Amino acid sequence: MAVQIGENPLQAPKCVHRLHPTQLVEGEPGKLETKVLGVPKPDISWLKDGEEIQPSNHVKMIEKPDGTVALLLEKVTPEDAGKYTFVARNDKGEVRDDADVSTVPPSTKDEKPLAKKPEFEHQIRPTLLTEEKPGKLEVVVSGEPKPEVQW
């Protein structure tokens, strides 16, 4: 087989970045993204629960020159939960990848965060101080509500 310089041999589609199970917040935009390579450039389609998704005001499909593809949801609703499948096809073959997507209601501003006891993220470190010169001692503390630190 002779291959000419500059000629790209045909390649079946291949997922470079996989889809992952995702949790989307209702009322906010949602995004599923992956990256696929293949020669010739694969045709892309998306399925939800086995049914092909068509672009609409609610759903956009993006394809970038580097092979990154994304499914964008304008405003996530509970009905958007399900199993999403990405399909890439060309003359050399097909590749599929899928991920489960769940939705959660948005948290309200009135919700109080769960209490978390104070905890040292970074303990005080031994420090050599020079007499009559300024010195610095540091700690990092986390907790909910935010703890007060006293020296």
Protein Blocks (a to p, Z undefined) as FASTA:
>chain_A
ZZdehiacddddddfbdcddddddehiacdddddddddddddddddeehiacdddfkbcc
dddfkopacdddfbacfklgccdddddddfkbccdddddddddddddfklccdddddddf
bdcddddddehiacdddddddddddddddZZ
